[in-house]
Amino acid sequence: MLRTDNLFPCIFGSDAVRGGTLRYAFVPVGEGRVEALADILRTYTSIAESLGNRTSLVCFFEHDPRLSTLDACEDHFWALLRGLREQDESPWAEGISPDTEASDWEFVFNSTPMFVVANTPFHYKRRSRFFEYFAVTFQPRFVFDGLAAGTRTGDNARKIIRKRLSEYDLVAQTPLLGNFGEHGNKEWHQYFLDEENEVPRPTDRCPLHRSADTVSF
């Protein structure tokens, strides 16, 4: 993320590495995986604001051979988020819509809205979403304060990130990129990206609405 050639697209993530404000967690295989992740998130969200406006939580998951394809990773990712919602008894975040289809919805845990990104070993072409192990990054919504679309700072940041994406990835930029609160934007579309730029059908609902299941690994 700190290479001076082949620049990593997310300038916020790179800034967090330089500033030492990223936090890392290692999540074990086992029936208690969701509970462990929930405890980690409670701890992180309780201190996130004290780390400044360039912070994220990066969760590395213990290798499991059942996560052997991109589809399996995607299913498990959404099952984890569903499990986290079941573990969370805190109030919903103010100013965030609870409707996943709304442009101002975001994943919320412990009353903290967060943009969530999945990385897998199977993102061969979308290198910005590649990691050697299944990993999930939780980026607090406040990281984007002052960076709204239409602002000089926000528009410049998007220009830089999208230029870097075009140079870093081996697949065209996803058409699902959008701006929080902008008409037609759905944040969940951007959480787990595929390799082929397939676009969800208008009738597709966020996978958080699927029936609850147990994450056993």
Residue pairs with C-beta under 8 A, 6 or more apart in sequence:
1 8
1 10
1 13
1 14
1 17
2 8
2 14
2 17
2 18
6 167
6 168
7 14
7 164
7 167
7 168
8 14
8 128
8 164
8 168
9 128
9 161
9 162
9 164
9 165
9 168
9 169
10 128
10 161
11 157
11 160
11 161
11 164
12 54
12 56
12 139
12 143
12 157
13 22
13 56
13 137
15 54
16 22
16 54
16 55
16 56
19 52
19 54
21 51
21 52
21 54
21 55
22 55
22 56
22 57
22 58
23 44
23 51
23 55
23 56
23 57
23 58
24 57
24 58
24 59
24 60
25 37
25 40
25 44
25 57
25 58
25 59
25 60
26 59
26 60
26 61
26 62
27 33
27 36
27 37
27 40
27 59
27 60
27 61
27 62
28 36
28 62
29 61
29 62
29 63
29 64
29 217
30 217
31 214
31 216
33 61
33 80
33 215
33 217
34 80
34 83
34 84
34 86
34 87
34 215
35 87
37 59
37 80
37 83
37 84
38 83
38 84
38 87
38 88
38 109
40 57
40 59
41 57
41 84
41 109
41 110
41 138
42 109
42 110
44 57
44 138
45 109
45 110
45 111
45 112
45 114
45 140
46 110
48 55
48 57
48 112
48 140
48 142
49 140
49 142
53 142
53 143
53 145
54 143
55 140
55 143
56 137
56 138
56 139
56 140
56 143
57 137
57 138
58 135
58 136
58 137
59 135
59 136
59 137
59 138
60 131
60 133
60 135
61 67
61 133
61 134
61 135
61 136
62 133
63 133
64 134
64 217
66 72
66 217
67 73
67 76
67 120
67 134
69 122
70 120
70 122
70 123
70 194
70 195
73 118
73 120
73 122
73 134
73 192
74 118
74 192
74 194
76 134
76 215
76 217
77 118
77 134
77 136
77 191
77 192
78 192
78 207
78 208
78 210
79 213
79 215
80 136
80 215
81 107
81 116
81 207
81 208
82 207
82 208
82 210
82 212
82 213
83 212
83 214
83 215
84 109
85 109
85 208
86 212
88 108
88 109
88 110
90 109
90 110
90 111
91 111
92 98
92 108
92 111
93 106
93 108
93 111
93 112
93 113
93 141
95 104
96 104
96 105
96 106
96 108
96 113
96 141
97 103
97 104
97 105
98 105
99 105
100 186
100 188
100 205
100 206
100 208
100 209
101 186
101 205
101 206
103 178
103 180
103 181
103 182
103 183
103 184
103 185
103 186
104 180
104 181
105 186
105 187
105 188
106 113
106 114
106 115
106 141
106 180
106 187
107 113
107 114
107 115
107 116
107 187
107 188
107 191
108 114
109 138
112 140
112 141
113 140
113 141
114 138
114 139
114 140
114 141
115 138
115 139
115 141
115 143
115 144
115 187
115 190
115 191
116 136
116 137
116 138
116 139
116 191
117 129
117 136
117 137
117 139
117 190
117 191
118 129
118 134
118 135
118 136
118 191
118 192
119 129
119 130
119 131
119 134
119 135
119 136
119 137
120 129
120 130
120 131
120 134
120 135
121 130
121 131
121 132
121 133
121 134
122 195
123 129
123 130
123 193
123 195
124 130
124 170
124 195
125 169
125 170
125 171
125 195
126 169
126 170
126 171
126 174
126 193
126 194
126 195
127 168
127 169
127 170
128 165
128 168
128 169
129 193
141 180
144 154
144 180
146 153
146 154
147 153
147 154
147 157
148 154
148 179
148 180
148 181
149 155
149 158
149 179
149 182
158 179
162 173
162 177
165 173
166 173
171 195
171 196
171 197
172 197
174 190
174 193
174 197
175 197
175 199
176 189
176 190
176 193
176 199
176 200
177 190
178 184
178 185
178 186
178 187
178 189
178 190
179 185
180 187
186 206
188 206
188 207
188 208
189 200
